[in-house]
Amino acid sequence: MDYERLKPLLFRLDPETAHHMVAGLLGCAQRFTPLFSLIPGLEEPVRDERLSQELMGLRFDNPVGLAAGFDKNGELIGAMARLGFGFTEVGTVTPRPQPGNPRPRIWRHVKEEALQNAMGFNNDGAEALGKRLKKARPYPIPVGVNIGKNKITPEEKALEDYAACIDTLADLADYLVVNISSPNTPGLRDLQNEAFIAELFAMIKEKTDKPVLLKIAPDMSEASAVTLCVKAVEVGAAGIIATNTSIDYSLVAHPVDRGGISGRPIREKSFAIFEAIAKELFGRALLVSVGGIDSGYEAYRRIKAGASLVQVYTGLIYRGPGLPTLIDRTLLHLLEKDGFSHISEAVGVDRR
């Protein structure tokens, strides 16, 4: 059975239940690799030096990564490598375990090929993640750790939560991502201001020399996003991830009244913010684009706009486990078509 035939069956299930089923299968296959042959739509990953890059002192075999949120607790790193991802990002993790928001907390908008989630940073906590990461080393692909604050932590003490995550996890992460852009933790997006960013990265510099990226929301004005990201780079951010989910509920026909929208409807909003940032910061910081990427053509558009790396999540739900390999194959075709011998020649070509 291919994924397109399986998808209607999966989509009859509650989205969170379906996710746990898929994650369970991937976890079993990670322990007993012949089970990967049973996963519909999965193909052998692309291995081609034309897609490899050295970034942040790390080797990325290809530029396609899994965005944070799918593997919150670092349980599927080996499986993501087998799916063909060039890197993966675990979390968002908080210092203390928390259950997240009440269910239901994730919804599909099937016609729009979107998800809407109000998960609320449900995770096992930094200590539990650290133990899993230790067992998973050496990692088959680069692993980023996306960190956030606990829901019960007041805004004025948010810095302490980020510091606690760094103390526990920095040595186990290939890179870190500061998440101040989820719409599902009250007050979190209020931290998207220059004063907090300066204070945050001053603290980070004292604690780790690992590369740290800032992930921003797509709902800021382009000018505000650029100002914030420039400030972040000036005070020590190694790069920017743009963007998180959107609270623009006009993007789908039948939204619920909470959570953030991801997938195809945020594609242009995410691209517009990313391009504005890239016009200012390309060549000065690592740029990662995420939001509505579900094909090699869209990934290539982001790469030409200045993204060294791209990430997917919702596209994986709608396109299936073969998506990373499909994107890689399309990228190779487009590189050849445009006369590029290596992906680095295409990165930011629209900015030059």
Disulfide bonds with the S-S distance in Angstrom:
none
